[in-house]
Amino acid sequence: MSTIPATPSAATVPPITEDPTPPSGRRSRRPGLNANSRWFPYVLVFPLALVLFGYVVQPMLATFGESVGVDGAANWARFLTGDGVARSALVTSLLISAASVLLCGVVGVAMAFLLKRFSFPGRRIIEAIILVPAALPPLIGAISFQLLYSETGILPRALQQLFGTENPVLPFSGIAGVLVVHTFTMYPFFYLATSAALVGMDPSVEEAAYNLGAGRVRVWRTVLLPMLTPALVSASLLVFMTSLASYTAPLLFGVDRTMTMQIYINRTNGDLPMASTYASVLAVVSVLFLLGMRWYEGRRSYRSQSKGVAGHRRELTNPFARWLALLASLLAVVVLLAPVATIALVAFSRDGSWTTEVIPSGYTTQNFVTIFSDPDAYRPILNSLQMSLLATVGCVVVGVLIAYAVRRLDFRGRGLLDVAVMLAWALPGTVVAINLISAFSTGNAFSFGQVLIGTFWIMPLAYFVRFLPLVFRSSSATLAQLDPSLEEAARNLGASWWRAFGTVTLRLMLPGVLAGALLAFVNGVGEFVASVLIYTSETAPISVEINNRMYSFEVGTAAAYGMLQVVLIFVVMVISGRMQNGGRAAREATKWTA
């Protein structure tokens, strides 16, 4: 006979208590500051803003304070009403920058239209090497042109021998030499921007204008140029700012009356207040131009409302045009590869063997053996690698977090944070160096009470300030393409902000972050403009060593250092391209699996 178990009384039933661990295995969050708090953005942003203030804004203020100094506005009065050197330097810098924009625009836009709109023999070869100038560090680019086109260069001497003249034929010097260097090294800004705009442009708009009876000039003026305005503005901005900050080309081609050269001359002569005045004026001009171009670009909308498809290249059918295109392609290949070939040739020449000959008369591999075996010769390589690596780590940490804050967080002052990073990008290298000299010649809170000038640490700090915008822009562009719902899903599943950011957002951002980091690193290895003002004999980087060897007539060894930089940059460009392709593939996979 079965029995029914007795029902336990209330006294024997254990009290029901809430399980502290949720069924999913997650622990409940402790009360306190979390990513949902309205104070979280400010907690994250405060140290980032402090870094930007301490190493970008505060040094600028220190430079302005140095320029007024104990004499009040005497330095500014001397700049405006002195012997005319300062005014001449400012006008020359502005004219060189404006002419560089015009020349680079003509070359870059013409090349973009030629390569993107037409198909002709040799097009693929030009497309493969058209960005070679972008791979040359500024100093190496200027030196290669000096070795090729100056009065003692290969081409003028070769023409002198060919025609039997007393003097070199068609040498470049002065402002003309500077403009040639700027045009060759900076036209890729216009080419890349215009090419991207042309690829995304709907050809039906242009065809509609032709069908309505508009001529070529009117179509250019009313259709093509307005649609290309954002690309042309951004390229003009890059070229103008880069030209205004140019130091190596004026140095090598003997143009002393530019703002950057006057900063260097006054600093070398020990007149830091006047150097600070030049730096302050140059910084104001740079920032005003930057803001003006951004305002001009934002006046109108340049988006097309059509739904057409991308255009196709037109085949050149005229036999004369095809032969002419082929000859032009061969000439372009020679012109584009000549600077790199010159550096490679001279890198194997014996120091002191090249005097009046067209090309070096003696060759050796000892230059490369020396720079890797001699401790004094190897030190600049080690310095550049160490300082660039340190600066890149700082750029990645700060740049990624600022990009996240600007793109994903809502807080007051977000625009100011973006402007502060943009300000670091707008400052020429000479201005950055003078700012750091003014700010850290004495100890302060941002240097932990230590004097940084004359130490190892001032160099990576300068690289950090100069190249932080590269990592920031690359990270910000990548982040703009990521769906924020992926991170929100991780947060909803209980992950903390740091875990969601590290395991989801940062992993998806990684290709863009690494691309920006590689650019920052390789630019640090080739940096010269700021380094030449703040280096010491123990901290000289590769670029400064190249300059010193050139002035010691050790041209072969200097070129050997330059070839190392060129090879490193080419390797980084290949790796960066593969990472960006991998990043696009990862984002596509994420989009399909989300």
Legacy VTK file of the C-alpha trace (Angstrom):
# vtk DataFile Version 3.0
C-alpha trace
ASCII
DATASET POLYDATA
POINTS 594 float
0.000 0.000 0.000
1.560 3.219 -1.123
1.665 6.246 1.083
1.555 9.884 0.110
4.541 11.786 1.432
3.649 14.356 3.971
3.708 17.965 2.896
6.413 19.823 4.757
5.184 22.477 7.073
6.002 26.130 6.619
8.460 25.883 9.455
10.552 23.342 7.566
10.572 25.123 4.174
13.830 26.996 3.739
13.354 30.698 3.058
13.553 31.749 -0.591
16.542 33.991 -1.203
17.632 35.733 -4.419
20.539 34.013 -6.115
23.368 36.576 -6.277
24.566 35.048 -9.538
22.178 35.408 -12.491
21.350 32.247 -14.496
23.674 33.324 -17.273
26.606 33.155 -14.866
27.126 36.920 -14.787
27.598 38.700 -11.524
25.497 41.758 -10.854
27.284 45.023 -11.483
28.570 46.891 -8.487
27.111 50.322 -7.995
29.353 53.166 -9.121
30.557 54.790 -12.278
29.797 52.801 -15.427
29.493 53.420 -19.127
25.801 54.329 -18.749
26.566 57.118 -16.311
26.402 60.640 -17.679
29.801 61.275 -16.101
31.521 58.406 -17.906
32.423 60.406 -21.061
34.042 63.105 -18.943
36.032 60.569 -16.910
37.349 59.063 -20.151
37.918 62.371 -21.931
39.555 64.322 -19.085
42.990 62.642 -19.265
42.912 62.835 -23.070
42.106 66.542 -22.964
44.876 66.988 -20.408
47.381 65.335 -22.754
46.354 67.569 -25.654
46.484 70.664 -23.500
49.830 69.792 -21.950
51.674 68.869 -25.149
49.866 70.825 -27.885
48.031 73.876 -26.506
50.242 74.766 -23.534
53.474 74.711 -25.622
51.782 77.064 -28.105
50.941 79.436 -25.289
54.511 79.133 -24.008
55.834 80.077 -27.455
53.589 83.131 -27.573
54.734 84.067 -24.067
58.358 83.695 -25.188
57.685 85.934 -28.193
56.447 88.807 -26.022
58.901 88.054 -23.203
60.223 90.887 -21.075
60.152 93.369 -23.973
56.431 93.180 -24.472
55.544 93.516 -28.131
59.054 94.518 -29.248
59.616 91.292 -31.180
56.276 91.639 -32.939
57.054 95.255 -33.796
60.414 94.118 -35.135
58.655 91.460 -37.205
56.229 93.970 -38.709
58.400 97.085 -39.065
61.990 95.819 -38.946
64.490 95.464 -41.755
61.990 93.684 -43.995
63.388 90.170 -43.623
60.387 88.967 -41.640
57.810 90.426 -44.038
59.766 89.101 -47.004
59.919 85.637 -45.407
56.166 85.622 -44.807
55.331 86.789 -48.340
57.787 84.316 -49.905
56.364 81.418 -47.894
52.809 82.327 -48.879
53.714 82.725 -52.557
55.605 79.417 -52.631
52.673 77.673 -50.963
50.115 79.216 -53.353
52.264 78.370 -56.399
52.734 74.826 -55.087
48.958 74.404 -54.809
48.500 75.641 -58.385
51.248 73.475 -59.896
50.326 70.354 -57.918
46.676 70.900 -58.845
47.447 71.079 -62.553
49.663 67.975 -62.490
47.577 65.904 -60.066
44.166 66.653 -61.607
45.485 66.140 -65.158
47.015 62.787 -64.204
43.802 61.699 -62.467
41.659 62.515 -65.515
44.141 60.886 -67.856
44.402 57.637 -65.897
40.766 57.351 -64.793
39.011 58.507 -67.957
41.202 57.085 -70.749
42.815 53.770 -71.631
46.102 53.900 -73.530
49.398 51.986 -73.832
51.483 52.297 -70.674
48.595 53.319 -68.390
48.996 50.377 -66.022
52.712 51.056 -65.595
52.069 54.682 -64.650
49.287 53.667 -62.239
51.691 51.258 -60.551
54.383 53.863 -59.891
52.516 57.164 -59.762
52.605 57.229 -55.956
56.362 56.639 -55.739
56.969 60.301 -54.744
54.752 59.775 -51.704
57.155 57.053 -50.544
60.121 59.424 -50.328
60.853 61.055 -46.969
60.916 64.879 -47.329
64.671 65.129 -46.835
65.468 62.283 -49.254
63.085 63.704 -51.847
64.774 67.096 -51.693
68.272 65.567 -51.757
67.416 63.384 -54.762
66.287 66.460 -56.678
69.400 68.330 -55.646
71.534 65.450 -56.935
69.515 65.362 -60.166
68.631 68.938 -61.107
70.800 71.437 -59.207
73.852 73.162 -60.692
75.992 70.206 -59.585
73.301 67.659 -60.478
73.421 64.808 -62.948
71.056 66.195 -65.610
72.526 69.745 -65.962
76.064 68.311 -66.079
75.040 65.702 -68.645
73.496 68.406 -70.840
76.607 70.544 -70.338
78.786 67.705 -71.630
76.383 66.943 -74.453
76.229 70.503 -75.768
79.778 71.464 -74.764
78.694 74.551 -72.822
80.752 76.326 -70.193
78.077 76.123 -67.489
75.516 73.455 -66.529
72.373 73.532 -68.681
68.923 74.149 -67.178
69.882 73.830 -63.512
67.225 74.452 -60.884
68.040 76.674 -57.939
66.312 79.066 -55.588
62.525 79.257 -55.595
62.297 77.379 -58.902
64.085 74.413 -57.341
61.786 74.520 -54.312
58.695 74.543 -56.552
59.986 71.601 -58.593
60.525 69.575 -55.405
57.109 70.548 -54.032
55.324 69.739 -57.295
56.926 66.336 -57.630
56.473 65.264 -54.017
53.022 66.761 -53.337
50.981 66.227 -56.509
49.835 62.791 -55.159
47.549 64.715 -52.753
45.591 66.079 -55.738
45.865 62.855 -57.705
44.444 60.671 -54.913
41.635 63.073 -54.003
40.592 63.700 -57.615
40.824 60.003 -58.555
38.536 59.023 -55.692
36.053 61.731 -56.683
36.086 60.711 -60.349
35.538 57.036 -59.544
32.490 57.893 -57.438
31.103 60.489 -59.869
27.995 59.638 -61.898
28.846 60.172 -65.610
25.155 60.658 -66.479
25.281 64.166 -64.990
28.087 65.178 -67.334
26.388 63.477 -70.300
23.139 65.287 -69.546
24.929 68.619 -69.658
26.443 67.775 -73.054
23.046 66.617 -74.356
21.563 69.982 -73.336
24.083 71.755 -75.542
26.737 72.812 -73.019
30.297 73.086 -74.286
33.341 71.523 -72.655
34.351 74.701 -70.844
30.860 75.199 -69.421
30.613 71.551 -68.359
33.956 71.905 -66.567
32.841 75.122 -64.888
29.282 74.190 -63.925
29.402 70.397 -63.473
32.861 68.892 -62.979
34.533 71.552 -60.826
31.580 71.896 -58.379
31.447 68.105 -58.001
35.218 67.984 -57.456
35.232 70.896 -54.982
35.491 68.804 -51.772
38.379 66.803 -53.236
40.151 69.910 -54.529
39.681 71.754 -51.236
41.094 68.897 -49.164
44.049 68.474 -51.527
44.702 72.228 -51.600
44.667 72.253 -47.830
47.198 69.434 -47.600
49.520 70.942 -50.210
49.345 74.469 -48.811
50.002 73.328 -45.243
52.819 71.008 -46.295
54.419 73.713 -48.448
54.132 76.296 -45.700
55.859 73.867 -43.325
58.543 72.912 -45.860
62.085 73.276 -44.582
64.265 70.801 -46.465
63.675 72.154 -49.986
64.419 75.807 -49.037
67.465 74.612 -47.080
68.958 72.611 -49.952
68.112 75.109 -52.707
69.323 78.159 -50.789
66.044 80.014 -50.150
66.716 81.638 -46.787
63.779 84.026 -46.674
61.016 81.623 -45.733
59.326 81.370 -42.366
60.724 77.928 -41.567
64.276 78.939 -42.494
64.064 82.106 -40.399
62.848 80.069 -37.428
65.882 77.806 -37.804
68.309 80.712 -38.308
67.069 82.645 -35.277
67.048 79.509 -33.124
70.600 78.620 -34.237
71.756 82.170 -33.470
70.347 81.897 -29.952
67.498 84.383 -30.511
64.696 82.196 -29.163
62.236 85.107 -28.618
62.412 86.079 -32.296
62.221 82.427 -33.371
59.106 82.145 -31.197
57.636 85.205 -32.915
58.134 83.627 -36.334
56.659 80.369 -35.018
53.618 82.159 -33.597
52.941 83.980 -36.876
53.350 80.769 -38.867
51.003 78.914 -36.518
48.349 81.650 -36.842
48.585 81.618 -40.646
48.334 77.821 -40.742
45.304 77.658 -38.466
43.513 80.524 -40.251
44.017 78.864 -43.634
42.812 75.547 -42.243
39.645 77.090 -40.804
39.056 79.135 -43.952
39.213 76.107 -46.225
36.905 74.141 -43.947
34.441 77.053 -44.013
34.593 77.296 -47.811
33.998 73.575 -48.214
31.023 73.656 -45.851
29.220 76.523 -47.623
27.421 74.263 -50.077
26.392 70.671 -50.597
28.154 68.941 -53.469
26.266 65.651 -53.483
24.770 64.324 -56.694
21.121 63.245 -56.553
21.379 60.927 -59.562
21.459 57.144 -59.432
23.794 56.483 -62.348
26.681 54.047 -62.523
30.398 54.699 -62.592
31.897 55.633 -65.952
34.252 53.559 -68.073
37.589 54.524 -69.545
37.598 55.619 -73.170
40.012 53.834 -75.474
42.326 56.024 -77.538
41.790 54.935 -81.147
43.793 57.574 -82.997
47.187 56.007 -83.907
49.043 59.286 -83.377
47.410 59.751 -79.975
48.306 56.190 -78.970
51.972 56.639 -79.923
52.066 59.995 -78.183
50.522 58.431 -75.044
53.102 55.643 -75.133
56.012 58.108 -75.360
54.501 60.221 -72.590
54.120 57.088 -70.459
57.781 56.175 -70.915
58.821 59.726 -70.043
56.608 59.663 -66.945
58.159 56.371 -65.835
61.661 57.841 -66.152
60.729 61.041 -64.309
58.946 59.206 -61.484
61.657 56.603 -60.906
64.675 58.890 -61.449
64.853 60.216 -57.841
64.787 56.731 -56.302
67.269 55.450 -58.888
69.573 58.381 -58.118
69.571 57.676 -54.395
70.231 53.974 -55.079
73.096 54.808 -57.437
74.761 57.290 -55.097
74.300 54.931 -52.126
76.930 52.642 -53.679
79.370 55.441 -54.532
82.569 55.974 -52.564
82.571 59.043 -50.360
84.556 61.819 -52.022
84.663 60.116 -55.439
82.003 62.371 -56.993
83.368 65.824 -57.780
82.923 67.169 -61.325
81.822 63.978 -63.082
78.289 63.505 -64.391
77.843 60.400 -62.202
80.058 58.982 -59.428
83.257 57.401 -60.673
83.844 54.893 -57.851
81.453 52.380 -56.283
81.519 50.214 -53.169
79.294 48.358 -50.724
81.297 49.687 -47.793
78.717 52.418 -47.119
76.136 49.854 -46.012
78.744 47.860 -44.096
79.766 51.014 -42.233
76.307 52.121 -41.132
75.580 48.681 -39.675
78.984 47.826 -38.192
80.317 51.139 -36.884
78.639 51.891 -33.505
78.707 55.654 -34.141
77.157 55.189 -37.584
74.565 52.692 -36.323
73.417 54.868 -33.403
71.183 57.155 -35.568
69.344 54.095 -36.891
68.751 52.813 -33.379
67.712 56.279 -32.203
65.145 56.651 -34.981
63.657 53.200 -34.398
63.430 53.656 -30.621
62.019 57.175 -30.703
59.523 56.398 -33.471
58.330 53.256 -31.692
57.783 55.110 -28.419
55.933 57.914 -30.185
53.793 55.437 -32.127
52.707 53.614 -28.967
51.622 56.933 -27.470
49.828 57.902 -30.681
47.913 54.620 -30.727
46.775 54.799 -27.096
45.736 58.448 -27.178
44.590 58.582 -30.817
42.284 55.560 -30.587
40.630 56.772 -27.394
40.138 60.295 -28.771
38.670 58.862 -31.975
36.232 56.771 -29.918
35.284 59.729 -27.736
34.645 62.025 -30.705
32.728 59.408 -32.710
30.765 57.510 -30.072
30.362 59.594 -26.907
28.054 62.520 -26.321
29.563 65.230 -24.133
30.064 68.951 -24.073
33.303 70.075 -25.666
33.509 67.249 -28.193
34.161 69.757 -30.974
37.008 71.327 -29.008
38.645 67.925 -28.622
38.473 67.399 -32.379
39.888 70.890 -33.000
42.766 70.258 -30.586
43.840 67.190 -32.565
43.395 69.086 -35.813
45.535 71.865 -34.359
48.378 69.419 -33.788
48.149 68.444 -37.450
48.070 72.073 -38.642
51.303 73.061 -36.898
54.473 72.896 -39.039
57.354 70.832 -37.666
59.475 73.896 -36.939
56.622 75.400 -34.916
56.187 72.165 -32.959
59.908 72.175 -32.133
59.887 75.827 -30.990
56.745 75.168 -28.927
58.435 72.287 -27.119
61.610 74.312 -26.574
59.594 77.143 -25.052
57.504 74.829 -22.870
60.098 72.345 -21.623
63.298 74.363 -21.271
62.285 74.432 -17.615
60.479 71.825 -15.573
56.693 71.932 -15.270
53.815 69.673 -14.318
53.630 68.067 -17.755
57.310 67.121 -17.671
57.073 65.989 -14.026
59.372 68.819 -13.003
62.150 67.739 -15.373
63.852 69.765 -18.110
63.265 67.802 -21.325
65.283 69.914 -23.752
68.617 68.224 -24.351
67.304 64.806 -23.283
66.254 61.723 -25.206
62.572 62.176 -24.344
61.990 65.462 -26.159
62.394 63.713 -29.521
59.646 61.047 -29.166
57.452 63.742 -27.623
57.874 65.859 -30.774
57.055 62.844 -32.960
54.006 62.111 -30.803
52.660 65.642 -31.248
53.348 65.666 -34.989
51.921 62.272 -35.907
49.074 61.790 -33.405
46.600 63.104 -36.048
47.589 60.273 -38.418
46.446 57.599 -35.968
43.433 59.656 -34.917
42.180 60.185 -38.472
42.780 56.586 -39.493
41.039 55.257 -36.382
38.172 57.734 -36.709
37.580 56.825 -40.357
37.513 53.113 -39.501
35.219 53.665 -36.536
32.788 55.643 -38.695
32.219 52.506 -40.795
31.444 50.228 -37.822
27.912 49.624 -36.621
27.686 50.700 -32.950
25.017 48.036 -32.343
27.762 45.388 -32.203
29.289 46.976 -29.133
25.843 47.656 -27.664
24.995 43.953 -28.023
28.076 42.996 -26.034
27.167 45.526 -23.374
23.602 44.217 -23.193
25.003 40.728 -22.612
26.745 42.018 -19.513
30.218 42.936 -20.747
31.813 45.959 -19.173
32.638 48.942 -21.353
36.346 48.086 -21.355
35.658 44.472 -22.304
33.188 45.394 -25.054
35.559 48.022 -26.400
38.585 45.723 -26.319
36.985 42.546 -27.670
34.547 44.003 -30.210
35.202 47.612 -31.260
38.987 47.626 -31.054
39.302 44.306 -32.865
37.177 45.607 -35.743
39.134 48.878 -35.754
42.472 47.067 -35.742
43.282 47.290 -39.485
42.712 51.053 -39.532
44.572 51.533 -36.258
47.556 49.531 -37.480
47.579 51.411 -40.783
47.709 54.722 -38.930
50.344 53.368 -36.542
52.541 52.229 -39.425
52.237 55.650 -41.044
53.143 57.348 -37.780
56.121 55.037 -37.283
57.520 55.455 -40.766
57.024 59.231 -40.672
58.856 59.278 -37.368
61.779 57.393 -38.882
61.983 59.977 -41.677
61.225 63.093 -39.591
63.720 65.921 -40.019
62.074 69.332 -39.687
61.433 69.244 -35.933
64.400 66.996 -35.149
67.000 69.392 -36.535
66.028 71.997 -33.920
65.996 69.788 -30.824
68.429 66.912 -31.339
71.705 66.421 -29.500
74.816 64.574 -30.606
73.599 61.496 -28.705
70.005 61.594 -30.001
70.571 62.428 -33.684
68.099 60.428 -35.837
68.726 59.089 -39.354
67.464 62.237 -41.098
69.788 64.534 -39.157
72.690 62.152 -39.772
71.930 62.265 -43.503
72.032 66.054 -43.439
75.277 66.087 -41.460
76.910 63.582 -43.811
75.874 65.657 -46.838
77.546 68.729 -45.375
80.647 66.621 -44.632
80.721 65.586 -48.344
80.038 61.940 -47.376
77.352 61.740 -50.043
77.557 57.965 -50.483
76.982 57.222 -46.799
74.163 59.780 -46.657
72.461 58.102 -49.625
72.895 54.686 -47.981
70.953 55.956 -44.953
68.360 57.327 -47.377
67.935 53.977 -49.114
67.196 52.362 -45.758
64.394 54.874 -45.224
63.000 54.350 -48.728
62.998 50.547 -48.392
61.342 50.783 -44.972
58.617 53.048 -46.346
57.911 50.755 -49.306
57.594 47.774 -46.964
55.222 49.708 -44.704
53.106 50.793 -47.688
52.705 47.172 -48.795
51.813 45.980 -45.295
49.429 48.890 -44.764
47.650 48.163 -48.041
47.166 44.518 -47.118
45.878 45.447 -43.675
43.349 47.839 -45.158
42.147 45.143 -47.555
41.903 42.726 -44.654
39.977 45.299 -42.677
37.432 45.718 -45.462
37.010 41.941 -45.697
36.529 41.689 -41.933
33.924 44.450 -41.959
32.041 42.750 -44.804
32.078 39.447 -42.906
30.850 41.203 -39.780
28.062 42.883 -41.721
26.838 39.560 -43.134
27.032 37.698 -39.830
25.531 40.469 -37.671
LINES 1 595
594 0 1 2 3 4 5 6 7 8 9 10 11 12 13 14 15 16 17 18 19 20 21 22 23 24 25 26 27 28 29 30 31 32 33 34 35 36 37 38 39 40 41 42 43 44 45 46 47 48 49 50 51 52 53 54 55 56 57 58 59 60 61 62 63 64 65 66 67 68 69 70 71 72 73 74 75 76 77 78 79 80 81 82 83 84 85 86 87 88 89 90 91 92 93 94 95 96 97 98 99 100 101 102 103 104 105 106 107 108 109 110 111 112 113 114 115 116 117 118 119 120 121 122 123 124 125 126 127 128 129 130 131 132 133 134 135 136 137 138 139 140 141 142 143 144 145 146 147 148 149 150 151 152 153 154 155 156 157 158 159 160 161 162 163 164 165 166 167 168 169 170 171 172 173 174 175 176 177 178 179 180 181 182 183 184 185 186 187 188 189 190 191 192 193 194 195 196 197 198 199 200 201 202 203 204 205 206 207 208 209 210 211 212 213 214 215 216 217 218 219 220 221 222 223 224 225 226 227 228 229 230 231 232 233 234 235 236 237 238 239 240 241 242 243 244 245 246 247 248 249 250 251 252 253 254 255 256 257 258 259 260 261 262 263 264 265 266 267 268 269 270 271 272 273 274 275 276 277 278 279 280 281 282 283 284 285 286 287 288 289 290 291 292 293 294 295 296 297 298 299 300 301 302 303 304 305 306 307 308 309 310 311 312 313 314 315 316 317 318 319 320 321 322 323 324 325 326 327 328 329 330 331 332 333 334 335 336 337 338 339 340 341 342 343 344 345 346 347 348 349 350 351 352 353 354 355 356 357 358 359 360 361 362 363 364 365 366 367 368 369 370 371 372 373 374 375 376 377 378 379 380 381 382 383 384 385 386 387 388 389 390 391 392 393 394 395 396 397 398 399 400 401 402 403 404 405 406 407 408 409 410 411 412 413 414 415 416 417 418 419 420 421 422 423 424 425 426 427 428 429 430 431 432 433 434 435 436 437 438 439 440 441 442 443 444 445 446 447 448 449 450 451 452 453 454 455 456 457 458 459 460 461 462 463 464 465 466 467 468 469 470 471 472 473 474 475 476 477 478 479 480 481 482 483 484 485 486 487 488 489 490 491 492 493 494 495 496 497 498 499 500 501 502 503 504 505 506 507 508 509 510 511 512 513 514 515 516 517 518 519 520 521 522 523 524 525 526 527 528 529 530 531 532 533 534 535 536 537 538 539 540 541 542 543 544 545 546 547 548 549 550 551 552 553 554 555 556 557 558 559 560 561 562 563 564 565 566 567 568 569 570 571 572 573 574 575 576 577 578 579 580 581 582 583 584 585 586 587 588 589 590 591 592 593
